[in-house]
Each structure stands twice: as structure tokens, then as C-alpha cells.
Amino acid sequence: MDPQQSKKLRLEQELFRKRRISFCNKANELHTKYHADVYAVIYRKGRYYTYKSRTDSAWPPSDEQLNKYYPVPDRRTPDNIHTRRLTLITVSRPPELPKSPVATRTPQEG
């Protein structure tokens, strides 16, 4: 491996290490500030990195357990990470309410 490739590889490894630490710090922040239970798994080049905010063996729940929850879990993938927010905004708008009969009365009716 030439020196330039070696330098590029070291830089990539260092950037990944920093991003991984930052990601785990954000996961810990979700846990400490908002009392959220968090489990994160990162897999890269044959190695797993995990963060687990709870130490009991029931955490994280299995896919089978998650499928029993209502409302269903919000599962993110690279395909929907950016479009999911727009979908949720569109879906979460309240429906138009029918006009109240009182509001449509004319002064003669009333």
C-alpha cells in the first residue's frame, strides 16, 4: 500500500471513530435528557459497536415483540430517512371538520 492510500485509510478510520463516538453520545443524550430507552448497533468491517441504555436482558425487544406494539414502531432505512418526515406531516394533519349548523344559520332562522 502506498503512503497516500495508507494516509487516506487512517483518515477514514479516524473520521469513523469520531462519528461513532458522537453517535453514541447522542444516543446517551436521548437517554439522559428525555428518559428514552436506546439501543444502537453499528456494524463495520466485521466488527460490532453497540450502545445500550438499559442493562437488563429484556432490552432491546425482539422484532416479534415490536410487531405486537400499537402504534407500530417507526422503522427507518436509508430509503425512507429523508422522505418519512414529509409523509408524517401529511398524514398527521387533522381532517376538515364539518361546519356547525349554528354557524350556518341565517338571522331569519334564529
Gaussian input, Z-matrix of N, CA and C with variables (Angstrom, degrees):
# hf/3-21g

backbone

0 1
 N
 C     1     B1
 C     2     B2     1     A1
 N     3     B3     2     A2     1     D1
 C     4     B4     3     A3     2     D2
 C     5     B5     4     A4     3     D3
 N     6     B6     5     A5     4     D4
 C     7     B7     6     A6     5     D5
 C     8     B8     7     A7     6     D6
 N     9     B9     8     A8     7     D7
 C    10    B10     9     A9     8     D8
 C    11    B11    10    A10     9     D9
 N    12    B12    11    A11    10    D10
 C    13    B13    12    A12    11    D11
 C    14    B14    13    A13    12    D12
 N    15    B15    14    A14    13    D13
 C    16    B16    15    A15    14    D14
 C    17    B17    16    A16    15    D15
 N    18    B18    17    A17    16    D16
 C    19    B19    18    A18    17    D17
 C    20    B20    19    A19    18    D18
 N    21    B21    20    A20    19    D19
 C    22    B22    21    A21    20    D20
 C    23    B23    22    A22    21    D21
 N    24    B24    23    A23    22    D22
 C    25    B25    24    A24    23    D23
 C    26    B26    25    A25    24    D24
 N    27    B27    26    A26    25    D25
 C    28    B28    27    A27    26    D26
 C    29    B29    28    A28    27    D27
 N    30    B30    29    A29    28    D28
 C    31    B31    30    A30    29    D29
 C    32    B32    31    A31    30    D30
 N    33    B33    32    A32    31    D31
 C    34    B34    33    A33    32    D32
 C    35    B35    34    A34    33    D33
 N    36    B36    35    A35    34    D34
 C    37    B37    36    A36    35    D35
 C    38    B38    37    A37    36    D36
 N    39    B39    38    A38    37    D37
 C    40    B40    39    A39    38    D38
 C    41    B41    40    A40    39    D39
 N    42    B42    41    A41    40    D40
 C    43    B43    42    A42    41    D41
 C    44    B44    43    A43    42    D42
 N    45    B45    44    A44    43    D43
 C    46    B46    45    A45    44    D44
 C    47    B47    46    A46    45    D45
 N    48    B48    47    A47    46    D46
 C    49    B49    48    A48    47    D47
 C    50    B50    49    A49    48    D48
 N    51    B51    50    A50    49    D49
 C    52    B52    51    A51    50    D50
 C    53    B53    52    A52    51    D51
 N    54    B54    53    A53    52    D52
 C    55    B55    54    A54    53    D53
 C    56    B56    55    A55    54    D54
 N    57    B57    56    A56    55    D55
 C    58    B58    57    A57    56    D56
 C    59    B59    58    A58    57    D57
 N    60    B60    59    A59    58    D58
 C    61    B61    60    A60    59    D59
 C    62    B62    61    A61    60    D60
 N    63    B63    62    A62    61    D61
 C    64    B64    63    A63    62    D62
 C    65    B65    64    A64    63    D63
 N    66    B66    65    A65    64    D64
 C    67    B67    66    A66    65    D65
 C    68    B68    67    A67    66    D66
 N    69    B69    68    A68    67    D67
 C    70    B70    69    A69    68    D68
 C    71    B71    70    A70    69    D69
 N    72    B72    71    A71    70    D70
 C    73    B73    72    A72    71    D71
 C    74    B74    73    A73    72    D72
 N    75    B75    74    A74    73    D73
 C    76    B76    75    A75    74    D74
 C    77    B77    76    A76    75    D75
 N    78    B78    77    A77    76    D76
 C    79    B79    78    A78    77    D77
 C    80    B80    79    A79    78    D78
 N    81    B81    80    A80    79    D79
 C    82    B82    81    A81    80    D80
 C    83    B83    82    A82    81    D81
 N    84    B84    83    A83    82    D82
 C    85    B85    84    A84    83    D83
 C    86    B86    85    A85    84    D84
 N    87    B87    86    A86    85    D85
 C    88    B88    87    A87    86    D86
 C    89    B89    88    A88    87    D87
 N    90    B90    89    A89    88    D88
 C    91    B91    90    A90    89    D89
 C    92    B92    91    A91    90    D90
 N    93    B93    92    A92    91    D91
 C    94    B94    93    A93    92    D92
 C    95    B95    94    A94    93    D93
 N    96    B96    95    A95    94    D94
 C    97    B97    96    A96    95    D95
 C    98    B98    97    A97    96    D96
 N    99    B99    98    A98    97    D97
 C   100   B100    99    A99    98    D98
 C   101   B101   100   A100    99    D99
 N   102   B102   101   A101   100   D100
 C   103   B103   102   A102   101   D101
 C   104   B104   103   A103   102   D102
 N   105   B105   104   A104   103   D103
 C   106   B106   105   A105   104   D104
 C   107   B107   106   A106   105   D105
 N   108   B108   107   A107   106   D106
 C   109   B109   108   A108   107   D107
 C   110   B110   109   A109   108   D108
 N   111   B111   110   A110   109   D109
 C   112   B112   111   A111   110   D110
 C   113   B113   112   A112   111   D111
 N   114   B114   113   A113   112   D112
 C   115   B115   114   A114   113   D113
 C   116   B116   115   A115   114   D114
 N   117   B117   116   A116   115   D115
 C   118   B118   117   A117   116   D116
 C   119   B119   118   A118   117   D117
 N   120   B120   119   A119   118   D118
 C   121   B121   120   A120   119   D119
 C   122   B122   121   A121   120   D120
 N   123   B123   122   A122   121   D121
 C   124   B124   123   A123   122   D122
 C   125   B125   124   A124   123   D123
 N   126   B126   125   A125   124   D124
 C   127   B127   126   A126   125   D125
 C   128   B128   127   A127   126   D126
 N   129   B129   128   A128   127   D127
 C   130   B130   129   A129   128   D128
 C   131   B131   130   A130   129   D129
 N   132   B132   131   A131   130   D130
 C   133   B133   132   A132   131   D131
 C   134   B134   133   A133   132   D132
 N   135   B135   134   A134   133   D133
 C   136   B136   135   A135   134   D134
 C   137   B137   136   A136   135   D135
 N   138   B138   137   A137   136   D136
 C   139   B139   138   A138   137   D137
 C   140   B140   139   A139   138   D138
 N   141   B141   140   A140   139   D139
 C   142   B142   141   A141   140   D140
 C   143   B143   142   A142   141   D141
 N   144   B144   143   A143   142   D142
 C   145   B145   144   A144   143   D143
 C   146   B146   145   A145   144   D144
 N   147   B147   146   A146   145   D145
 C   148   B148   147   A147   146   D146
 C   149   B149   148   A148   147   D147
 N   150   B150   149   A149   148   D148
 C   151   B151   150   A150   149   D149
 C   152   B152   151   A151   150   D150
 N   153   B153   152   A152   151   D151
 C   154   B154   153   A153   152   D152
 C   155   B155   154   A154   153   D153
 N   156   B156   155   A155   154   D154
 C   157   B157   156   A156   155   D155
 C   158   B158   157   A157   156   D156
 N   159   B159   158   A158   157   D157
 C   160   B160   159   A159   158   D158
 C   161   B161   160   A160   159   D159
 N   162   B162   161   A161   160   D160
 C   163   B163   162   A162   161   D161
 C   164   B164   163   A163   162   D162
 N   165   B165   164   A164   163   D163
 C   166   B166   165   A165   164   D164
 C   167   B167   166   A166   165   D165
 N   168   B168   167   A167   166   D166
 C   169   B169   168   A168   167   D167
 C   170   B170   169   A169   168   D168
 N   171   B171   170   A170   169   D169
 C   172   B172   171   A171   170   D170
 C   173   B173   172   A172   171   D171
 N   174   B174   173   A173   172   D172
 C   175   B175   174   A174   173   D173
 C   176   B176   175   A175   174   D174
 N   177   B177   176   A176   175   D175
 C   178   B178   177   A177   176   D176
 C   179   B179   178   A178   177   D177
 N   180   B180   179   A179   178   D178
 C   181   B181   180   A180   179   D179
 C   182   B182   181   A181   180   D180
 N   183   B183   182   A182   181   D181
 C   184   B184   183   A183   182   D182
 C   185   B185   184   A184   183   D183
 N   186   B186   185   A185   184   D184
 C   187   B187   186   A186   185   D185
 C   188   B188   187   A187   186   D186
 N   189   B189   188   A188   187   D187
 C   190   B190   189   A189   188   D188
 C   191   B191   190   A190   189   D189
 N   192   B192   191   A191   190   D190
 C   193   B193   192   A192   191   D191
 C   194   B194   193   A193   192   D192
 N   195   B195   194   A194   193   D193
 C   196   B196   195   A195   194   D194
 C   197   B197   196   A196   195   D195
 N   198   B198   197   A197   196   D196
 C   199   B199   198   A198   197   D197
 C   200   B200   199   A199   198   D198
 N   201   B201   200   A200   199   D199
 C   202   B202   201   A201   200   D200
 C   203   B203   202   A202   201   D201
 N   204   B204   203   A203   202   D202
 C   205   B205   204   A204   203   D203
 C   206   B206   205   A205   204   D204
 N   207   B207   206   A206   205   D205
 C   208   B208   207   A207   206   D206
 C   209   B209   208   A208   207   D207
 N   210   B210   209   A209   208   D208
 C   211   B211   210   A210   209   D209
 C   212   B212   211   A211   210   D210
 N   213   B213   212   A212   211   D211
 C   214   B214   213   A213   212   D212
 C   215   B215   214   A214   213   D213
 N   216   B216   215   A215   214   D214
 C   217   B217   216   A216   215   D215
 C   218   B218   217   A217   216   D216
 N   219   B219   218   A218   217   D217
 C   220   B220   219   A219   218   D218
 C   221   B221   220   A220   219   D219
 N   222   B222   221   A221   220   D220
 C   223   B223   222   A222   221   D221
 C   224   B224   223   A223   222   D222
 N   225   B225   224   A224   223   D223
 C   226   B226   225   A225   224   D224
 C   227   B227   226   A226   225   D225
 N   228   B228   227   A227   226   D226
 C   229   B229   228   A228   227   D227
 C   230   B230   229   A229   228   D228
 N   231   B231   230   A230   229   D229
 C   232   B232   231   A231   230   D230
 C   233   B233   232   A232   231   D231
 N   234   B234   233   A233   232   D232
 C   235   B235   234   A234   233   D233
 C   236   B236   235   A235   234   D234
 N   237   B237   236   A236   235   D235
 C   238   B238   237   A237   236   D236
 C   239   B239   238   A238   237   D237
 N   240   B240   239   A239   238   D238
 C   241   B241   240   A240   239   D239
 C   242   B242   241   A241   240   D240
 N   243   B243   242   A242   241   D241
 C   244   B244   243   A243   242   D242
 C   245   B245   244   A244   243   D243
 N   246   B246   245   A245   244   D244
 C   247   B247   246   A246   245   D245
 C   248   B248   247   A247   246   D246
 N   249   B249   248   A248   247   D247
 C   250   B250   249   A249   248   D248
 C   251   B251   250   A250   249   D249
 N   252   B252   251   A251   250   D250
 C   253   B253   252   A252   251   D251
 C   254   B254   253   A253   252   D252
 N   255   B255   254   A254   253   D253
 C   256   B256   255   A255   254   D254
 C   257   B257   256   A256   255   D255
 N   258   B258   257   A257   256   D256
 C   259   B259   258   A258   257   D257
 C   260   B260   259   A259   258   D258
 N   261   B261   260   A260   259   D259
 C   262   B262   261   A261   260   D260
 C   263   B263   262   A262   261   D261
 N   264   B264   263   A263   262   D262
 C   265   B265   264   A264   263   D263
 C   266   B266   265   A265   264   D264
 N   267   B267   266   A266   265   D265
 C   268   B268   267   A267   266   D266
 C   269   B269   268   A268   267   D267
 N   270   B270   269   A269   268   D268
 C   271   B271   270   A270   269   D269
 C   272   B272   271   A271   270   D270
 N   273   B273   272   A272   271   D271
 C   274   B274   273   A273   272   D272
 C   275   B275   274   A274   273   D273
 N   276   B276   275   A275   274   D274
 C   277   B277   276   A276   275   D275
 C   278   B278   277   A277   276   D276
 N   279   B279   278   A278   277   D277
 C   280   B280   279   A279   278   D278
 C   281   B281   280   A280   279   D279
 N   282   B282   281   A281   280   D280
 C   283   B283   282   A282   281   D281
 C   284   B284   283   A283   282   D282
 N   285   B285   284   A284   283   D283
 C   286   B286   285   A285   284   D284
 C   287   B287   286   A286   285   D285
 N   288   B288   287   A287   286   D286
 C   289   B289   288   A288   287   D287
 C   290   B290   289   A289   288   D288
 N   291   B291   290   A290   289   D289
 C   292   B292   291   A291   290   D290
 C   293   B293   292   A292   291   D291
 N   294   B294   293   A293   292   D292
 C   295   B295   294   A294   293   D293
 C   296   B296   295   A295   294   D294
 N   297   B297   296   A296   295   D295
 C   298   B298   297   A297   296   D296
 C   299   B299   298   A298   297   D297
 N   300   B300   299   A299   298   D298
 C   301   B301   300   A300   299   D299
 C   302   B302   301   A301   300   D300
 N   303   B303   302   A302   301   D301
 C   304   B304   303   A303   302   D302
 C   305   B305   304   A304   303   D303
 N   306   B306   305   A305   304   D304
 C   307   B307   306   A306   305   D305
 C   308   B308   307   A307   306   D306
 N   309   B309   308   A308   307   D307
 C   310   B310   309   A309   308   D308
 C   311   B311   310   A310   309   D309
 N   312   B312   311   A311   310   D310
 C   313   B313   312   A312   311   D311
 C   314   B314   313   A313   312   D312
 N   315   B315   314   A314   313   D313
 C   316   B316   315   A315   314   D314
 C   317   B317   316   A316   315   D315
 N   318   B318   317   A317   316   D316
 C   319   B319   318   A318   317   D317
 C   320   B320   319   A319   318   D318
 N   321   B321   320   A320   319   D319
 C   322   B322   321   A321   320   D320
 C   323   B323   322   A322   321   D321
 N   324   B324   323   A323   322   D322
 C   325   B325   324   A324   323   D323
 C   326   B326   325   A325   324   D324
 N   327   B327   326   A326   325   D325
 C   328   B328   327   A327   326   D326
 C   329   B329   328   A328   327   D327

   B1=1.4476
   B2=1.5299
   B3=1.3304
   B4=1.4669
   B5=1.5389
   B6=1.3201
   B7=1.4669
   B8=1.5351
   B9=1.3409
   B10=1.4626
   B11=1.5305
   B12=1.3426
   B13=1.4636
   B14=1.5250
   B15=1.3171
   B16=1.4528
   B17=1.5366
   B18=1.3119
   B19=1.4704
   B20=1.5245
   B21=1.3364
   B22=1.4616
   B23=1.5257
   B24=1.3250
   B25=1.4545
   B26=1.5287
   B27=1.3281
   B28=1.4666
   B29=1.5274
   B30=1.3272
   B31=1.4594
   B32=1.5281
   B33=1.3213
   B34=1.4606
   B35=1.5245
   B36=1.3329
   B37=1.4613
   B38=1.5310
   B39=1.3089
   B40=1.4576
   B41=1.5275
   B42=1.3255
   B43=1.4638
   B44=1.5224
   B45=1.3217
   B46=1.4628
   B47=1.5217
   B48=1.3085
   B49=1.4616
   B50=1.5279
   B51=1.3234
   B52=1.4638
   B53=1.5312
   B54=1.3280
   B55=1.4616
   B56=1.5272
   B57=1.3185
   B58=1.4622
   B59=1.5207
   B60=1.3182
   B61=1.4662
   B62=1.5190
   B63=1.3260
   B64=1.4625
   B65=1.5303
   B66=1.3169
   B67=1.4633
   B68=1.5273
   B69=1.3204
   B70=1.4664
   B71=1.5289
   B72=1.3251
   B73=1.4653
   B74=1.5238
   B75=1.3233
   B76=1.4672
   B77=1.5354
   B78=1.3128
   B79=1.4577
   B80=1.5299
   B81=1.3218
   B82=1.4603
   B83=1.5315
   B84=1.3227
   B85=1.4605
   B86=1.5359
   B87=1.3191
   B88=1.4639
   B89=1.5308
   B90=1.3076
   B91=1.4643
   B92=1.5243
   B93=1.3055
   B94=1.4626
   B95=1.5263
   B96=1.3245
   B97=1.4656
   B98=1.5141
   B99=1.3301
   B100=1.4602
   B101=1.5198
   B102=1.3300
   B103=1.4661
   B104=1.5315
   B105=1.3097
   B106=1.4656
   B107=1.5275
   B108=1.3113
   B109=1.4606
   B110=1.5155
   B111=1.3285
   B112=1.4599
   B113=1.5230
   B114=1.3281
   B115=1.4597
   B116=1.5163
   B117=1.3044
   B118=1.4593
   B119=1.5197
   B120=1.3212
   B121=1.4646
   B122=1.5171
   B123=1.3073
   B124=1.4629
   B125=1.5241
   B126=1.3155
   B127=1.4606
   B128=1.5163
   B129=1.3082
   B130=1.4649
   B131=1.5153
   B132=1.3003
   B133=1.4718
   B134=1.5250
   B135=1.3484
   B136=1.4538
   B137=1.5152
   B138=1.3316
   B139=1.4629
   B140=1.5275
   B141=1.3389
   B142=1.4534
   B143=1.5222
   B144=1.3254
   B145=1.4525
   B146=1.5250
   B147=1.3171
   B148=1.4550
   B149=1.5143
   B150=1.3174
   B151=1.4609
   B152=1.5163
   B153=1.3307
   B154=1.4584
   B155=1.5250
   B156=1.3354
   B157=1.4591
   B158=1.5306
   B159=1.3080
   B160=1.4674
   B161=1.5137
   B162=1.3227
   B163=1.4623
   B164=1.5221
   B165=1.3522
   B166=1.4627
   B167=1.5325
   B168=1.3296
   B169=1.4686
   B170=1.5243
   B171=1.3224
   B172=1.4707
   B173=1.5285
   B174=1.2950
   B175=1.4693
   B176=1.5006
   B177=1.2842
   B178=1.4565
   B179=1.5269
   B180=1.3361
   B181=1.4574
   B182=1.5328
   B183=1.3130
   B184=1.4730
   B185=1.5286
   B186=1.3217
   B187=1.4691
   B188=1.5271
   B189=1.3203
   B190=1.4648
   B191=1.5334
   B192=1.3210
   B193=1.4655
   B194=1.5285
   B195=1.3206
   B196=1.4621
   B197=1.5231
   B198=1.3181
   B199=1.4629
   B200=1.5268
   B201=1.3191
   B202=1.4576
   B203=1.5286
   B204=1.3247
   B205=1.4611
   B206=1.5116
   B207=1.3243
   B208=1.4628
   B209=1.5115
   B210=1.2925
   B211=1.4551
   B212=1.5252
   B213=1.2987
   B214=1.4657
   B215=1.5183
   B216=1.3170
   B217=1.4639
   B218=1.5273
   B219=1.2983
   B220=1.4669
   B221=1.5274
   B222=1.3099
   B223=1.4726
   B224=1.5182
   B225=1.3133
   B226=1.4648
   B227=1.5198
   B228=1.3287
   B229=1.4610
   B230=1.5216
   B231=1.3148
   B232=1.4664
   B233=1.5259
   B234=1.3357
   B235=1.4656
   B236=1.5263
   B237=1.3371
   B238=1.4595
   B239=1.5295
   B240=1.2850
   B241=1.4632
   B242=1.5271
   B243=1.3241
   B244=1.4646
   B245=1.5180
   B246=1.3121
   B247=1.4584
   B248=1.5185
   B249=1.2990
   B250=1.4584
   B251=1.5269
   B252=1.3192
   B253=1.4570
   B254=1.5267
   B255=1.3114
   B256=1.4581
   B257=1.5219
   B258=1.3169
   B259=1.4556
   B260=1.5178
   B261=1.3283
   B262=1.4540
   B263=1.5172
   B264=1.3071
   B265=1.4587
   B266=1.5252
   B267=1.2994
   B268=1.4581
   B269=1.5255
   B270=1.3068
   B271=1.4523
   B272=1.5236
   B273=1.3214
   B274=1.4489
   B275=1.5304
   B276=1.3225
   B277=1.4594
   B278=1.5213
   B279=1.3310
   B280=1.4698
   B281=1.5184
   B282=1.3264
   B283=1.4641
   B284=1.5226
   B285=1.3082
   B286=1.4680
   B287=1.5163
   B288=1.3205
   B289=1.4506
   B290=1.5217
   B291=1.3173
   B292=1.4646
   B293=1.5245
   B294=1.3047
   B295=1.4546
   B296=1.5155
   B297=1.3017
   B298=1.4562
   B299=1.5202
   B300=1.3450
   B301=1.4714
   B302=1.5296
   B303=1.3139
   B304=1.4609
   B305=1.5171
   B306=1.2987
   B307=1.4521
   B308=1.5200
   B309=1.3381
   B310=1.4633
   B311=1.5345
   B312=1.3103
   B313=1.4765
   B314=1.5328
   B315=1.2689
   B316=1.4627
   B317=1.5271
   B318=1.3198
   B319=1.4543
   B320=1.5348
   B321=1.3241
   B322=1.4594
   B323=1.5328
   B324=1.3511
   B325=1.4649
   B326=1.5270
   B327=1.2768
   B328=1.3860
   B329=1.4076
   A1=107.77
   A2=115.11
   A3=118.09
   A4=110.21
   A5=117.43
   A6=121.55
   A7=113.96
   A8=116.80
   A9=119.62
   A10=110.93
   A11=116.74
   A12=120.69
   A13=110.83
   A14=115.99
   A15=121.08
   A16=110.75
   A17=115.88
   A18=120.58
   A19=110.27
   A20=117.31
   A21=121.96
   A22=110.32
   A23=117.78
   A24=122.25
   A25=110.93
   A26=117.42
   A27=120.90
   A28=110.81
   A29=117.11
   A30=121.55
   A31=110.67
   A32=116.47
   A33=120.82
   A34=110.86
   A35=116.93
   A36=120.82
   A37=111.36
   A38=117.07
   A39=121.61
   A40=111.10
   A41=117.17
   A42=120.44
   A43=111.04
   A44=117.39
   A45=120.84
   A46=110.50
   A47=117.47
   A48=121.31
   A49=110.55
   A50=117.27
   A51=121.29
   A52=111.38
   A53=116.78
   A54=120.56
   A55=111.12
   A56=116.66
   A57=121.37
   A58=110.45
   A59=117.34
   A60=121.31
   A61=110.53
   A62=116.89
   A63=121.30
   A64=110.71
   A65=116.79
   A66=121.97
   A67=110.91
   A68=117.09
   A69=120.61
   A70=111.12
   A71=117.39
   A72=120.35
   A73=110.93
   A74=117.76
   A75=121.56
   A76=110.41
   A77=117.34
   A78=120.92
   A79=110.20
   A80=116.57
   A81=120.46
   A82=111.20
   A83=117.10
   A84=121.62
   A85=110.72
   A86=117.82
   A87=121.10
   A88=110.57
   A89=115.40
   A90=120.36
   A91=111.69
   A92=117.52
   A93=120.29
   A94=113.09
   A95=118.24
   A96=120.52
   A97=113.80
   A98=116.86
   A99=120.83
   A100=113.62
   A101=117.29
   A102=123.01
   A103=111.64
   A104=115.68
   A105=121.31
   A106=109.10
   A107=115.95
   A108=120.49
   A109=107.21
   A110=116.16
   A111=120.97
   A112=109.81
   A113=114.95
   A114=121.61
   A115=107.28
   A116=116.94
   A117=121.08
   A118=109.10
   A119=115.35
   A120=121.73
   A121=108.16
   A122=115.35
   A123=121.82
   A124=106.40
   A125=116.00
   A126=120.65
   A127=107.59
   A128=116.18
   A129=120.57
   A130=109.85
   A131=115.09
   A132=122.64
   A133=112.73
   A134=115.99
   A135=120.96
   A136=115.65
   A137=117.79
   A138=120.28
   A139=110.38
   A140=115.53
   A141=121.83
   A142=109.96
   A143=115.54
   A144=124.14
   A145=105.39
   A146=117.84
   A147=120.09
   A148=111.57
   A149=114.87
   A150=122.76
   A151=105.69
   A152=115.98
   A153=121.37
   A154=107.49
   A155=116.16
   A156=119.79
   A157=113.03
   A158=116.99
   A159=121.63
   A160=108.97
   A161=116.09
   A162=119.83
   A163=113.28
   A164=117.68
   A165=118.30
   A166=110.42
   A167=114.22
   A168=119.52
   A169=113.10
   A170=118.27
   A171=120.97
   A172=111.91
   A173=116.84
   A174=121.12
   A175=108.89
   A176=122.24
   A177=127.56
   A178=111.20
   A179=116.95
   A180=119.27
   A181=110.53
   A182=115.86
   A183=120.61
   A184=109.58
   A185=116.87
   A186=121.06
   A187=110.68
   A188=116.34
   A189=120.47
   A190=110.53
   A191=117.17
   A192=120.69
   A193=111.25
   A194=116.70
   A195=120.31
   A196=111.81
   A197=116.69
   A198=120.67
   A199=112.73
   A200=117.86
   A201=121.96
   A202=112.75
   A203=117.96
   A204=121.85
   A205=111.79
   A206=115.37
   A207=121.10
   A208=107.04
   A209=120.65
   A210=125.51
   A211=111.25
   A212=114.52
   A213=120.00
   A214=110.18
   A215=117.32
   A216=120.23
   A217=112.18
   A218=115.86
   A219=122.54
   A220=106.37
   A221=116.77
   A222=121.02
   A223=109.18
   A224=115.69
   A225=121.48
   A226=110.70
   A227=114.59
   A228=122.39
   A229=107.13
   A230=118.09
   A231=118.87
   A232=112.75
   A233=117.58
   A234=120.96
   A235=113.38
   A236=117.66
   A237=118.65
   A238=114.81
   A239=118.54
   A240=120.56
   A241=112.16
   A242=118.30
   A243=120.58
   A244=112.58
   A245=118.34
   A246=120.39
   A247=112.32
   A248=118.70
   A249=122.52
   A250=111.08
   A251=118.23
   A252=121.85
   A253=110.97
   A254=117.34
   A255=120.65
   A256=110.78
   A257=117.12
   A258=120.99
   A259=110.35
   A260=117.05
   A261=120.06
   A262=111.14
   A263=117.75
   A264=120.72
   A265=109.46
   A266=117.78
   A267=121.76
   A268=110.53
   A269=117.43
   A270=121.73
   A271=111.26
   A272=118.43
   A273=120.26
   A274=114.05
   A275=119.35
   A276=120.39
   A277=109.61
   A278=116.60
   A279=117.47
   A280=110.37
   A281=117.24
   A282=119.49
   A283=110.05
   A284=115.20
   A285=120.24
   A286=108.43
   A287=116.45
   A288=120.62
   A289=109.49
   A290=117.94
   A291=118.94
   A292=109.38
   A293=115.78
   A294=119.86
   A295=109.82
   A296=114.84
   A297=120.93
   A298=109.85
   A299=118.11
   A300=119.77
   A301=111.71
   A302=118.12
   A303=121.42
   A304=110.45
   A305=117.16
   A306=120.88
   A307=111.64
   A308=118.81
   A309=120.48
   A310=112.89
   A311=117.53
   A312=120.09
   A313=111.26
   A314=114.30
   A315=119.30
   A316=108.14
   A317=118.89
   A318=121.27
   A319=112.44
   A320=118.24
   A321=120.45
   A322=112.05
   A323=116.39
   A324=120.33
   A325=111.54
   A326=115.30
   A327=120.20
   A328=126.07
   D1=129.92
   D2=-179.13
   D3=-75.63
   D4=161.32
   D5=-176.73
   D6=-57.44
   D7=-35.05
   D8=-178.75
   D9=-68.22
   D10=-42.41
   D11=177.14
   D12=-65.07
   D13=-39.17
   D14=179.19
   D15=-63.67
   D16=-42.19
   D17=178.62
   D18=-65.17
   D19=-41.27
   D20=179.57
   D21=-63.95
   D22=-41.17
   D23=179.00
   D24=-64.88
   D25=-44.13
   D26=178.07
   D27=-62.04
   D28=-40.80
   D29=178.67
   D30=-63.88
   D31=-43.81
   D32=178.43
   D33=-61.94
   D34=-43.19
   D35=178.76
   D36=-63.37
   D37=-40.92
   D38=179.64
   D39=-67.24
   D40=-41.96
   D41=177.90
   D42=-64.42
   D43=-40.40
   D44=176.63
   D45=-63.16
   D46=-44.52
   D47=179.57
   D48=-58.37
   D49=-44.58
   D50=-179.98
   D51=-65.63
   D52=-43.28
   D53=178.47
   D54=-63.81
   D55=-41.09
   D56=179.74
   D57=-62.86
   D58=-45.45
   D59=178.55
   D60=-63.46
   D61=-43.19
   D62=178.74
   D63=-62.00
   D64=-42.93
   D65=178.90
   D66=-61.11
   D67=-45.07
   D68=179.22
   D69=-66.90
   D70=-35.94
   D71=175.62
   D72=-63.62
   D73=-39.75
   D74=177.08
   D75=-65.65
   D76=-40.55
   D77=177.13
   D78=-62.48
   D79=-41.80
   D80=177.99
   D81=-65.91
   D82=-36.69
   D83=176.90
   D84=-62.94
   D85=-41.77
   D86=175.78
   D87=-58.72
   D88=-38.67
   D89=-179.95
   D90=-70.36
   D91=-49.27
   D92=-173.91
   D93=-75.44
   D94=-41.52
   D95=-176.85
   D96=-80.68
   D97=-34.37
   D98=-172.59
   D99=-117.59
   D100=7.13
   D101=177.39
   D102=54.98
   D103=37.20
   D104=178.35
   D105=-93.01
   D106=141.14
   D107=172.57
   D108=-84.72
   D109=127.31
   D110=-172.91
   D111=-127.78
   D112=137.63
   D113=171.98
   D114=-137.44
   D115=123.25
   D116=-178.85
   D117=-129.91
   D118=139.05
   D119=177.62
   D120=-127.06
   D121=131.55
   D122=174.54
   D123=-122.16
   D124=130.55
   D125=178.41
   D126=-123.40
   D127=125.08
   D128=179.79
   D129=-149.66
   D130=128.62
   D131=175.04
   D132=50.09
   D133=47.40
   D134=175.03
   D135=79.65
   D136=9.40
   D137=-178.32
   D138=-129.28
   D139=139.28
   D140=177.54
   D141=-99.64
   D142=142.56
   D143=172.35
   D144=-127.54
   D145=130.67
   D146=-178.07
   D147=-130.25
   D148=155.18
   D149=168.66
   D150=-132.04
   D151=132.66
   D152=-177.81
   D153=-138.69
   D154=117.02
   D155=-176.47
   D156=-79.17
   D157=-17.18
   D158=177.50
   D159=-118.14
   D160=146.91
   D161=-177.18
   D162=-100.07
   D163=-6.89
   D164=-178.04
   D165=-74.82
   D166=157.30
   D167=-174.79
   D168=-74.86
   D169=-13.00
   D170=179.68
   D171=-80.51
   D172=-2.20
   D173=-178.79
   D174=-116.22
   D175=129.26
   D176=4.29
   D177=-84.21
   D178=160.41
   D179=176.84
   D180=-69.39
   D181=152.63
   D182=178.24
   D183=-75.20
   D184=166.13
   D185=175.57
   D186=-58.64
   D187=-37.99
   D188=178.78
   D189=-61.70
   D190=-42.66
   D191=177.92
   D192=-66.89
   D193=-40.60
   D194=-179.80
   D195=-63.79
   D196=-36.02
   D197=-179.61
   D198=-67.35
   D199=-16.33
   D200=178.56
   D201=-86.38
   D202=-13.24
   D203=-177.02
   D204=-75.61
   D205=146.64
   D206=170.13
   D207=-132.42
   D208=129.66
   D209=0.59
   D210=-69.78
   D211=156.66
   D212=-177.34
   D213=-61.22
   D214=148.58
   D215=-179.54
   D216=-62.50
   D217=148.47
   D218=175.63
   D219=-86.65
   D220=103.74
   D221=-176.89
   D222=-101.77
   D223=127.86
   D224=-177.10
   D225=-106.87
   D226=142.78
   D227=174.10
   D228=-134.45
   D229=167.68
   D230=176.55
   D231=-58.87
   D232=-27.36
   D233=-179.32
   D234=-72.43
   D235=-27.37
   D236=-175.78
   D237=-120.49
   D238=7.16
   D239=-175.39
   D240=-62.74
   D241=-35.43
   D242=-177.87
   D243=-94.29
   D244=-26.85
   D245=-177.28
   D246=-90.36
   D247=-16.97
   D248=-175.08
   D249=-61.77
   D250=-40.53
   D251=-177.90
   D252=-61.71
   D253=-42.49
   D254=178.95
   D255=-64.10
   D256=-39.78
   D257=178.54
   D258=-63.75
   D259=-44.17
   D260=-178.89
   D261=-64.59
   D262=-38.56
   D263=179.14
   D264=-64.18
   D265=-44.37
   D266=-179.13
   D267=-64.86
   D268=-44.53
   D269=-177.12
   D270=-71.24
   D271=-32.72
   D272=-172.13
   D273=-83.92
   D274=-1.23
   D275=177.30
   D276=-66.87
   D277=135.65
   D278=178.78
   D279=-69.73
   D280=147.77
   D281=179.77
   D282=-70.14
   D283=158.81
   D284=176.74
   D285=-65.96
   D286=133.14
   D287=177.47
   D288=-85.89
   D289=143.56
   D290=177.00
   D291=-66.86
   D292=149.83
   D293=-179.50
   D294=-68.12
   D295=141.27
   D296=179.80
   D297=-71.41
   D298=139.97
   D299=177.65
   D300=-59.43
   D301=-30.68
   D302=179.27
   D303=-65.80
   D304=-38.24
   D305=-177.39
   D306=-72.32
   D307=-21.10
   D308=-176.94
   D309=-98.17
   D310=-0.03
   D311=179.42
   D312=-69.01
   D313=145.46
   D314=173.98
   D315=-94.84
   D316=160.04
   D317=-178.49
   D318=-58.42
   D319=-29.17
   D320=-179.63
   D321=-69.18
   D322=-29.43
   D323=-176.87
   D324=-78.63
   D325=-25.08
   D326=-166.32
   D327=-88.88

